[in-house]
Amino acid sequence: MIQKKYSSRYIMVEPHAEKNHAGPKARNDVLDILLSCGYIPVSLKVRIPEFVRKPHGPLLTFFSKILANIKSYFAFRRFFSCLTMGSSLFIQYPFERVQLKIAWQIKIFEYLMQNKKIEITFIIHDIDGVRYKDPIKEKNDLSFLKLGSHLIVHNQGMVQYYVGNGFELKKLTPVFLFDYLFDNKAGEHKKSDGIAFAGNLAKAGFINKIPELGNDIKFNLYGDFNKKIPNRENVFYNGSFRPDELPAVIIGGFGLVWDGESLETCSGAIGEYLKLNSPHKVSLYIVSGIPVILWAKSALAGFILEKKLGFVIDSLFELQEKINTITEQQYTETVINVKIFSEKLKKGEQLIHANSRYSALYG
């Protein structure tokens, strides 16, 4: 099929604050990769006053929502006025500042989009309606995303989620792992370095229960300090680092991907979300040159095993036995695979290939 020629290719840009976690890093990398491919950045600017963002009292809350929706409408109107007719638009979703909570907002967006004959590609960073068990948000998000011609999703688990919600399979392309642009040299690692865990330490309730696993496994924790981090000789809190600093300093023979309160399984809504999600920390570990250990029921388990980038477990109580059964030769071979794959993530190849695969077939 002949690839469609657009008048211009744009990417929507939202302002956000720099933080020591994966959110801005993932979005910034998508932006940088597409800019390098010739996409034109167009800013979506929504100025929401403080009293609107943090209203007090039911009446003020009601009027705050109305004002926020009006401001969002005019923000979209200004945004689309910058696009040329018949162009393509790349959107990172969910939005960071704009709220799409009611049907008429989606209809207005659809009108503005169709008036300019814009074709949209969405890249999905999270499915917040599922993640936080919010069925109203999930329904609104699904309605909005159906305006897109193409969705770049995390993995096959997420592909099946959208197919089950009425999306055409041909519109869905899995990226599997998010790219992680990194120019510096990562550290060297060995099996005896123990377990690295990076992320939101307050959200990872299982960390409080690490003492139940005994003292044989060394844990290196990275993220904002949490008072509930166990005070044990085998648990080391190593600080909070910017995402572009962490691959050079992280210590660990394996990078752990686990969530929820339980050591037995990845529990609760956040744990269950791993059945759909490709956590950004997987990319962090691989770019750092560290093999991954993750939950056997997670969406990425099959991909990690197929590419020989790590290992899977059903329970954290299996962790010590799993490490013991991995020979030095197996570990060395896995590290080599990880380093080879890391070069793809450092160069943005996952997104470039996902975007170009759809364009080549259906563009």
N, C-alpha and C positions, 0 to 999 in steps of 0.2 A: 504494500500500500504506500502511496505517495504521502510523505509527511506534509501536514497542513502548514501553510505559511501565515503567520500572524503579523499584523502591522507592527506590533511591539510586544515584548515580554516584560511584565512588571512583577515585582514582589512587594506586597504590603509590609510596611515597617511600623511597628509600634514601639514607643519609648518604654524602657524599663530600667530598673535600678540594678547595678552590679552587686551580686551577692556570692557568697562562698558555697553555692550549691549548683546542681546540674541544670536547673531551669534556664537561666540566661545563657549558659554555655551552649546548650543544645540549639536554642533559637539563634544565637549569634553565629554558630557554625553553619546552620542552614542558610542564613543571610549571606555570609561570606562566600559560601560555595556557589550560590546562584549568581551573586555579583560577578564572580570569576567566570561564569558561563554567559555573561552578557545581559543578565536581567537588570531592569531599571528600578531602583528603589523609589517608592512613593509613600510618604508618611501619612498615617492615619492619626490625626491629632484630636483627642477628646479631652477637653478641660472640664473636669468634674470638681466643683468647689468642695471644700472640706465638710461643710454642713450637709451637703448632699451625700457624700460618701459615708459619713458617720452621723446620721440623723438621730434626734432624741424625741421620743413620743410618737404615738400612732399617726397623728395628723401630719406632722412634719415628715414622717417616713413615707406616707402616701404621696405628698407633693414632691418629695425628693425623688421618688421613683419616676414620677411623671417628667420632672425636669431632666433626670438622667437619660430617659428615653428620647426626649426631644433633642438633647445635645448629641446623642448617638446618631440620630437621623441626620442632622445637619453635618455631622462629621463624615458620614458616608456620602452625603451629597457632594461635599467639597472634594472628597477623595475621588469619586468617579469622574468628576469634572476634569481631573488631571490625566485621565486615560484616553488613548486614541481609540477610535471605532475599530472593532474587529480584532482586539488584542487579547492576549492571554494574561491571566493574573494568578499568581501563586500566593496562597494564604496559609499562614501557620495557625493551627487551631488546637485548643480554644484560644479566643482572644485574651489578651492580658488586661485591657482597660474597658473595652466596649462590652455592653451587656445586650444580649438578644434573648429576652425573656418571654415575649408575647408574639402571637402570630402576625400581627400587622407589621411589626418591625421586619420580619423575614420577608413579608410580601413587598415592602418598600425596597429592601435590598435586592430582591428578585427583579423588581421593576427597573431599578437603576442599572442593574447588570445587563438585563435584556435590551434596554434602551441603547446601550453602547455595544451590544453583541459581544460581550466579554465571555470567554471560557475560563473557568476556574479550576485550578488544581489545589486541593487541600493537602497539607501534610498534618497528620494527627499526632500531637504530642501526648495527649491524655484523653481518656473518656471519663470526664469528671462525674457524669450522671451515674455511671457504674461504680466508679471508684469510691464515691461518697454515698451511694445508694439513694440517689435523688431522681426518682422516675420522671418528674416534671422536666427537669433539666435534660435528662436523657432524651425525652421525646422531642423537646425543642431543638436540641443539637442534631438529632437525626433528620428532622425536617429541614434544617438549614443546610446540612451537608449534602442533601439530595440536589441542591442547586449546582453542585460541582460536576464537572465532566470526568474528573479523575481524583481518586483518593490514594495518597501514599500512606499506608498503614504499617503497623509494627511488624507483624508476623502472620503466619497462617491462622493462628487462633483468632486474631483480630479480623482477618479476612472472613472467617466463618461467622463471626459476630455480625458484621455488616451485611453479609449475604442473608443471614437469618432475619435481618430487619429490612429486607426489600431492596438492597442494592444489587446492581448487576455485577457479576463476577469480573467481567472484562474491565470495569472501572476501578478495580482495586489492585494495587501493587504493593507487596510487602517489601520493606527496606531491611527487615530482620534486625540489623543493629544500626544504631545511630552513629554517624560519623563523629570523630573527636579530633578536631584539628589540633596538632601539636608539633612544634618545630624543634623542641629541645630533645636531648637524649634521656631516655628513661633509665631507671636504675637496673641493676642486676639482681636476680632473685634466686633463692634456692629453697628446696623443699622444707628444710628445717626452719625457715623464717616464720612459720606459723600461718595464721589466718589474718588477712586484712579485711576490715569492714569499713566502708566509707558511706556516709549518708546522714540522714536525719536520725540522730541517736535517740532523740526523745520519742520519735514515732516507732522505733524498733524496740518494742517492749520485751522481746526475747532476750535482749542484752542483759536485762536485770537478772535473768535466770542462768547466766553462763556458769556460775559456781556449781550448778547441778551437773555439769559436764566433767567436773574434776579439774585437776591442775596440769594435766599433761599437754594440753593444747594452748599455745600462746596466741592471744588475740591482740591485734593492733587496730585501734579504733581511731577513725578520722571523722570530724564533723564538729558542730557546735557542742560545747561541753554540756553534759547533763549530770545532775547530782546523783542520779540512780545508777551511774556506771559502777559496777562492782569494784570494791577495793581488794583486789586479789593480786598475788604475785605473778600470775600469768595473764593479766589483763592490763594493757598499756594504752592510755589515752595520749595520742600523739599530736593533737591540735587540729585546728581548722585551717584549711588552705584554699586558695583560689583554684578553680578547676584547671587553669592553665599552669599551675605550679605542682599540683598533686602527683602527676605521673612521675616526676623526677625525684620525689621524696618518699613516696609510699613504700612501706616495708611489709612483705608478706610472701609466703610461698604459694598461697592460693588466695583468690578474692572471693569472698562469700556474698551470695545474693540470697537473702532471706528476709521475710517480713512477717509482721504480726506478733502476737504475744507468746506463742507456744514454741517449745523446742521440738515437739513431736511432728509438727507440720506447719505450713504457712497458713495461719488461721485468720478468721475475721474477713471483713470486706477488703481490707488492704492486702491481706495475704492471698485471698481469692483472685484479686486483680492481677496477680502474676500469671494467671492462666490466659490473660489477654495482652499483657504489657511486655515490652522489651526495655527493661530498666537501663537508664543511661549509665549506671555504674558498671554494667557489663562492658560497655565500650571503654570506660575508664580503666578497668583492670587489664583489658587486652592491650590498650595503648601503653599501659605501664609495664607490659611484658609478663603479666601474671596469669596463670591458668585459673579458670573460673570453677567454683563449686556452687551449684544451684539446685533448687527443689526439683525433684523428678517430675512433678506434675505441672511445672511452669511451662508457658508457651514456648520458651526458648530452649527447653531441654533437648529436643530432637536436633535442633540446629547446632547446638554446642557439641553434641556427641558426633554428629555427622562431619563437622569440620575439625573434630579432634582438638577443641579449644579448652576442654576441661572435663569435669565429671559431675555426676548428679547423685543426690541422696534423697531419701524419703523423710529422714528425721535427722536432727542435729546430733542425736545420740549415736548415729552411724559415722559421725565425722572422723573420729579417731581411727576406727577400723578401716575406713576408706583410705585415709592418708597412709596407713601402715601397709595396705595392699598395693599401693602404687610404687613400682620399682623406680630406681633412679633413672634407668633407661627410659621408662615410660614418661617420667616427669620431664626429662631432657627433650624428648621428642615432642611433647605437648608444648613446652616453652618455645621450641622452634616454630611450631605451627602458629602459636600465638603471635610471635614476632613477625611472621610473614603476613598474617592477616591484619596486624596492627598498621602496616603500611597503607592498606586500603582505607582504613578509618582516618588515618592522618591526612590523606589526600582528598577526602570527601567522595570516594568512589561509590559508596553504598547509595547515597542520594542521587548522584549523577546517573548511575545505572538504572535505578528505579524510575527516575523521571524520563530517561531516554527510552526505556523499554516500552512504556505506554505510548510515547510519541511515535515510535517506530511502527507499532502495531495498529494504533487507532487514530494517531494524529492526522 
